[in-house]
């Protein structure tokens, strides 16, 4: 048996032993999780996830409900004037999905990326959209990254890349040069003003205009942050830019 295979078998055995003695609990409701089926959500909470399928907004990925058959632009994006081509999101940021994002972002629950990877696999067409692209996580300012200890968008991009395979890779050509205040309670216009010049490409970098870049963030709210990142990528030579988020707020 090859060493790598033996290592995987050993880790699987240890995980099975751990789950027997310490059964995993649901991140959302704290009920028991069947480890043979999911990682960190119980089946009832997993069924509550609002996975996004078509038709959906071509810019942010927000789903249309009712009799609409064609993808088009939703009311959230009419005034956005995107610097990117299109966007996709895996789920709506409600209930269990919101819990996963908040626990990762503010409580260091990085083990929950296992569940997010599984959800990405379950979202219709999501991995096909990512496959073969260069994923670019939205960067954190150095101060915030020191405080948090990680960039959740970078870990999310790595999770998506592993799930998608097919040559999908992660690069970090951007840096955040302006330490903007939290944008959570701001409207789109104020966010756009705050984010002007907040991102730039790394010094001396020239990106391949033939390469497809997909900006990755945890949540699509107004699109202002992703748009500011797309501007910085374009200035560095990128021409084909899309976006992908785990949730739509």
C-alpha positions in Angstrom: 0.0 0.0 0.0 1.3 3.4 -1.0 2.2 5.8 2.0 -0.3 8.4 0.8 -3.1 5.8 0.6 -2.1 4.5 4.1 -2.3 8.0 5.4 -5.8 8.6 4.1 -7.0 5.3 5.5 -5.5 6.1 8.9 -7.1 9.5 8.9 -10.5 8.0 7.9 -10.2 5.4 10.7 -9.4 8.1 13.3 -12.3 10.2 12.1 -14.7 7.3 12.4 -13.5 6.6 15.9 -13.9 10.2 16.9 -17.4 10.4 15.4 -18.3 7.3 17.4 -17.2 8.7 20.7 -18.0 12.3 20.0 -20.8 12.5 17.5 -20.7 15.8 15.5 -23.4 18.3 16.2 -25.2 20.6 13.8 -23.7 24.1 13.5 -27.1 25.6 13.2 -29.5 23.7 15.6 -26.9 21.7 17.6 -28.7 18.4 16.9 -26.8 15.3 16.0 -25.3 15.0 12.5 -25.1 11.7 10.7 -21.4 11.7 9.6 -22.1 9.2 6.9 -24.3 11.8 5.1 -23.0 15.3 6.0 -20.2 17.1 7.9 -21.6 19.8 10.1 -25.4 20.2 9.3 -28.1 17.8 10.3 -30.4 16.6 7.6 -33.4 18.8 8.6 -31.1 21.9 8.5 -29.5 20.8 5.2 -33.0 20.6 3.7 -33.6 24.2 4.8 -30.7 25.5 2.6 -32.0 27.6 -0.2 -29.7 26.4 -3.0 -29.7 28.6 -6.1 -30.6 27.2 -9.5 -31.6 28.9 -12.7 -33.2 31.1 -13.8 -31.1 33.7 -11.9 -29.7 37.2 -12.2 -26.8 37.1 -14.6 -24.9 39.7 -12.5 -25.2 38.5 -8.9 -26.8 35.0 -9.2 -30.0 35.9 -7.3 -32.7 33.4 -8.3 -36.0 34.4 -9.9 -39.1 32.8 -8.6 -42.4 32.1 -10.5 -42.8 31.7 -14.2 -39.6 33.4 -15.4 -37.7 31.2 -17.7 -34.8 33.3 -18.9 -31.8 34.6 -16.9 -31.8 38.4 -16.7 -30.7 41.3 -14.4 -32.5 41.5 -11.0 -33.7 44.6 -9.3 -30.7 44.5 -6.9 -28.3 45.0 -9.9 -30.0 47.7 -12.0 -27.8 50.5 -10.7 -24.6 48.4 -10.2 -22.8 49.0 -13.6 -20.6 46.0 -13.1 -17.0 45.8 -14.1 -17.3 42.0 -14.3 -19.3 39.9 -16.8 -21.5 37.7 -14.6 -21.9 36.1 -11.2 -23.1 33.0 -9.4 -24.0 32.2 -5.8 -24.5 28.8 -4.3 -27.2 29.6 -1.7 -29.3 32.4 -0.2 -27.8 33.6 3.0 -30.6 32.6 5.3 -31.0 30.2 8.2 -28.2 27.5 8.3 -26.2 29.1 5.5 -26.0 32.4 7.4 -24.9 30.5 10.5 -22.0 28.8 8.6 -20.8 32.2 7.3 -21.0 34.0 10.6 -19.4 31.2 12.6 -16.5 31.1 10.1 -16.1 34.9 9.8 -16.4 35.9 13.5 -15.8 32.7 15.5 -12.9 31.0 13.8 -15.0 27.9 12.9 -12.8 26.9 10.0 -13.9 23.3 10.1 -17.2 24.4 8.6 -15.5 24.9 5.2 -16.0 21.1 4.9 -19.8 21.7 4.8 -19.4 24.6 2.5 -17.5 22.4 0.0 -20.3 19.9 0.1 -22.9 22.6 -0.5 -21.0 23.9 -3.4 -21.0 20.4 -4.9 -24.8 20.3 -4.5 -25.5 23.7 -6.1 -26.7 23.2 -9.6 -24.0 24.2 -12.2 -21.9 26.0 -9.6 -18.7 24.0 -9.9 -19.0 23.9 -13.7 -19.0 27.7 -13.6 -15.8 27.7 -11.6 -13.9 24.8 -13.2 -10.7 25.8 -15.0 -10.7 29.4 -13.8 -8.2 31.3 -11.7 -10.1 32.1 -8.5 -9.1 35.4 -6.9 -10.2 35.9 -3.2 -11.3 39.4 -2.1 -8.3 40.5 0.1 -8.4 41.7 3.6 -6.5 44.7 4.8 -3.3 43.6 6.6 -4.6 45.0 10.0 -7.8 43.0 9.8 -6.0 39.9 8.6 -3.7 40.1 11.6 -6.6 40.5 13.9 -8.6 37.6 12.5 -5.7 35.4 11.6 -7.0 34.4 8.2 -8.9 35.6 5.2 -12.2 33.7 4.9 -12.5 34.6 1.2 -9.1 33.0 0.5 -10.1 29.8 2.4 -13.4 29.8 0.6 -11.6 30.1 -2.8 -9.4 27.2 -1.9 -12.5 25.1 -0.9 -14.2 25.9 -4.2 -11.0 25.1 -6.2 -10.7 21.6 -4.5 -14.3 20.9 -5.1 -14.2 22.0 -8.8 -10.9 20.4 -9.8 -10.2 20.5 -13.5 -7.2 22.9 -13.3 -9.1 25.4 -11.1 -6.5 27.3 -9.0 -6.3 30.1 -6.5 -4.1 33.2 -6.9 -3.9 36.4 -4.9 -3.0 39.2 -7.3 -4.8 41.9 -5.3 -4.2 43.7 -2.0 -6.4 45.9 0.0 -4.6 49.3 0.5 -7.4 51.2 2.3 -8.6 50.0 5.7 -12.3 50.9 5.2 -14.8 50.8 8.1 -17.3 47.9 8.1 -19.7 48.2 5.2 -22.5 46.1 6.7 -25.1 48.8 7.3 -24.2 51.1 4.4 -26.1 51.5 1.2 -24.6 50.8 -2.3 -23.8 54.4 -3.0 -21.9 54.9 0.3 -20.1 51.6 -0.1 -19.0 52.5 -3.6 -17.6 55.8 -2.4 -15.8 54.1 0.5 -14.2 51.5 -1.7 -12.8 53.8 -4.4 -9.1 53.0 -4.6 -9.4 50.5 -1.8 -7.9 47.6 -3.9 -4.9 47.4 -6.2 -2.9 44.8 -8.0 0.5 43.8 -6.5 3.3 46.1 -7.8 4.6 45.3 -11.2 2.0 42.6 -11.8 0.6 42.2 -15.4 -2.2 39.7 -15.8 -2.8 37.5 -18.8 -5.7 39.0 -20.8 -6.6 35.6 -22.1 -7.0 34.1 -18.6 -10.5 33.9 -16.9 -10.5 35.2 -13.4 -13.3 34.6 -10.9 -13.4 36.9 -7.9 -14.5 35.0 -4.8 -16.2 36.4 -1.7 -18.4 34.9 1.1 -21.5 37.0 0.5 -22.9 39.2 -2.3 -24.8 42.1 -0.8 -24.6 45.2 -3.1 -21.7 44.0 -5.2 -19.6 47.1 -4.4 -16.7 45.2 -3.0 -16.5 42.8 -5.9 -16.9 45.6 -8.4 -14.0 47.5 -6.8 -11.8 44.4 -7.0 -12.8 43.9 -10.7 -11.6 47.5 -11.4 -8.2 46.7 -9.9 -8.0 43.5 -11.9 -8.8 45.3 -15.1 -6.1 47.9 -14.4 -3.6 45.0 -14.1 -4.6 43.6 -17.5 -7.4 41.2 -16.8 -10.2 41.2 -19.4 -12.4 38.2 -18.5 -13.7 38.7 -15.0 -16.6 36.9 -13.3 -17.6 36.6 -9.6 -18.7 33.8 -7.3 -20.0 33.9 -3.8 -21.1 31.3 -1.4 -24.3 33.2 -0.3 -26.4 36.1 -1.5 -27.4 38.4 1.4 
